[in-house]
């Protein structure tokens, strides 16, 4: 059994990602490790609560522990179709576990299931993303920050459909303008990591869809960013964009395109806490190691 097979057998698989070959005179240096937890779908359910607490304990007890957590969204089980009382209970469980079991800093991303879209609640001030922004302690639904020589951008993938209701995957015009300005003012030599809940580019969206007899494959606008072509073109103009992290599909995949690596990192809840395996991906989270030259390594920890 070689090293790759051994890692896979215990649920650890590390993938080295780069866009350029190293010269003999340069040795890259790891500058940061972060944990990417996505699609937690927390709710008042014993197995979910225990699993999240154990996961947080494991991260904090690691000898080489992450500096912070990137929460990829779908923090709670569902707010889209649930009444206010049910949603409040889900947020209460999430906040209680974080307060009691976690000391690591967390940067949050809004997922589609974090949006309160319950019918008849449109006049409530918490309707839409306001409740998630409040509960996650966000200053804004999208933002950026710098850490250890890297620039991090957190996006809001979930937008109302043009005809009304929730949701389609894209950036609204205001957010798109902000993203362009943020990338423009970032030092071109500083590598960039982008976090979105819904994938910008993914292979796994094709894995569980049957192709109709007419051969015309269609991908839902809620499954993959509908503005992917525009974002890819934007990233092409900014080659310091190195990696895009996402969740949403509950599947593990990697797409390398045009110098950017797109990593979809499974789901902590697996099959929504009913089973530990969703299609071919086990429940888990990713450890992301970032290097001074833009190199990225992912270790997926099946949990």
ABEGO torsion letter per residue (X at the ends): XBAAAAAAAAGBBBBBBBABBBBAABBBBBABBBBBBBGAGBBBBAAAAAAAAAAAAAAAABABBBABBBBAEGABABAAABBAAAAAAAAAAAAAAAAAABABBBBBBBBAAABBABBGAAABAABEAAAAAAAAGBABABBBBBBGGBBBBBBBABBBBAAEEOBBBBBBAAAAAAAAAAAAABBAABBBBBBBABBABBAAAAAABBBBAAGBBBBBAAABBAAAAAAAAAAAABAABABBBBBGAGBBBBBBBGGBBBBBBEBAAEBGGABABBEABBBEBBBBBBBAAGBBBBBBBBX
